């Protein structure tokens, strides 16, 4: 699991989001990552949210670790099929567990016109 306890998103026409998290495998922290994204379009506001990305298959985790290395970023929506679920909505979790990667968005606080994670990047950081 890749856990981002706090991702901050804000925008007025042009938006950005950023957060830092940890990859946990078999009960151990095995790497630290940043979550960044930008967008343009109709949006206004700011919010804080938490994101957990679950790797449902070993191949998906291996692919992520190769792509999110020091010199390249893993693109959500570009490199892999990721199912996004907002906790508290009427999302169908049963159909999502068949995906290789499932992302959960929860603890949203604030007001933001857009909740899309499409186009976000995850890159490894040193700690």
C-alpha positions as CSV (number, residue, x, y, z in Angstrom):
1,X,0.0,0.0,0.0
2,X,1.1,3.5,-0.8
3,X,-0.3,5.9,1.9
4,X,-0.5,9.7,1.5
5,X,-2.0,10.9,4.8
6,X,-2.3,14.5,3.6
7,X,-2.6,15.8,0.0
8,X,-3.3,19.5,-0.4
9,X,-5.2,20.7,-3.5
10,X,-6.0,24.3,-4.4
11,X,-6.9,26.2,-7.5
12,X,-8.5,29.2,-9.2
13,X,-8.6,28.3,-12.9
14,X,-5.1,26.7,-12.6
15,X,-4.8,24.2,-9.8
16,X,-2.1,22.1,-8.1
17,X,-1.9,19.4,-5.5
18,X,1.0,18.0,-3.5
19,X,1.5,15.4,-0.7
20,X,4.2,13.0,0.6
21,X,3.7,9.4,1.6
22,X,5.2,6.0,2.3
23,X,5.1,2.6,0.5
24,X,4.4,-0.2,3.0
25,X,5.0,-3.8,1.9
26,X,4.6,-6.7,4.2
27,X,4.5,-4.5,7.3
28,X,7.6,-2.5,6.5
29,X,8.2,1.0,5.0
30,X,10.2,0.4,1.8
31,X,10.2,3.9,0.2
32,X,8.9,7.4,0.3
33,X,7.1,9.2,-2.5
34,X,5.7,12.5,-3.5
35,X,2.3,13.0,-5.1
36,X,2.0,16.0,-7.4
37,X,-0.5,17.2,-10.0
38,X,-1.7,20.2,-11.9
39,X,-4.8,21.1,-13.8
40,X,-6.3,23.9,-15.8
41,X,-10.0,24.6,-16.3
42,X,-13.1,25.4,-14.3
43,X,-12.1,25.0,-10.7
44,X,-12.1,27.1,-7.5
45,X,-11.2,26.3,-3.9
46,X,-8.9,24.3,-1.7
47,X,-9.1,21.0,0.1
48,X,-7.1,18.5,2.1
49,X,-7.6,14.7,1.4
50,X,-6.0,11.4,2.2
51,X,-5.1,8.8,-0.5
52,X,-4.3,5.1,-0.2
53,X,-3.2,3.3,-3.3
54,X,-3.5,-0.5,-3.0
55,X,-1.5,-2.7,-5.3
56,X,-3.8,-5.8,-5.8
57,X,-1.2,-7.8,-7.9
58,X,2.5,-8.3,-7.4
59,X,3.1,-7.3,-11.1
60,X,1.4,-4.0,-10.5
61,X,3.6,-3.3,-7.5
62,X,6.7,-4.3,-9.4
63,X,5.7,-2.0,-12.4
64,X,5.1,0.9,-10.0
65,X,8.4,0.5,-8.3
66,X,10.2,0.5,-11.6
67,X,8.3,3.5,-13.0
68,X,8.5,5.6,-9.8
69,X,12.2,5.5,-9.5
70,X,14.6,8.4,-9.0
71,X,14.6,9.6,-12.6
72,X,11.0,9.1,-13.7
73,X,7.5,9.5,-12.4
74,X,4.6,7.1,-12.3
75,X,1.6,8.8,-14.0
76,X,-1.8,8.1,-12.7
77,X,-4.1,7.7,-15.7
78,X,-1.3,7.3,-18.1
79,X,0.8,4.2,-17.1
80,X,-1.7,1.9,-15.4
81,X,-5.3,1.1,-15.0
82,X,-6.3,2.6,-11.6
83,X,-9.7,2.4,-10.1
84,X,-10.5,5.4,-7.9
85,X,-13.0,5.2,-5.1
86,X,-14.2,8.0,-2.9
87,X,-15.0,6.6,0.5
88,X,-18.5,7.6,1.5
89,X,-19.9,7.8,-2.0
90,X,-21.9,5.1,-3.8
91,X,-18.9,3.6,-5.6
92,X,-19.0,0.0,-6.5
93,X,-16.0,-1.5,-4.6
94,X,-16.7,-5.1,-5.8
95,X,-16.0,-4.2,-9.5
96,X,-12.8,-2.2,-8.5
97,X,-11.0,-5.1,-6.8
98,X,-10.5,-6.7,-10.2
99,X,-8.2,-3.8,-11.1
100,X,-4.4,-4.2,-10.6
101,X,-4.3,-0.9,-8.7
102,X,-7.1,0.6,-6.5
103,X,-6.9,4.1,-5.1
104,X,-9.1,5.3,-2.1
105,X,-9.7,9.0,-1.5
106,X,-11.1,9.9,1.9
107,X,-11.0,12.5,4.8
108,X,-11.8,15.3,2.4
109,X,-12.0,18.7,4.1
110,X,-12.5,22.0,2.4
111,X,-14.3,23.0,-0.8
112,X,-13.0,22.2,-4.2
113,X,-14.8,22.2,-7.5
114,X,-12.8,19.2,-9.0
115,X,-11.8,15.9,-7.3
116,X,-10.1,14.3,-10.3
117,X,-6.7,12.6,-9.8
118,X,-6.2,12.1,-13.5
119,X,-2.8,13.2,-14.6
120,X,-1.1,13.1,-11.2
121,X,2.5,12.0,-10.8
122,X,4.1,9.9,-8.1
123,X,7.9,10.0,-7.8
124,X,10.3,8.5,-5.3
125,X,11.9,10.9,-2.8
126,X,14.8,10.4,-0.4
127,X,14.3,10.5,3.3
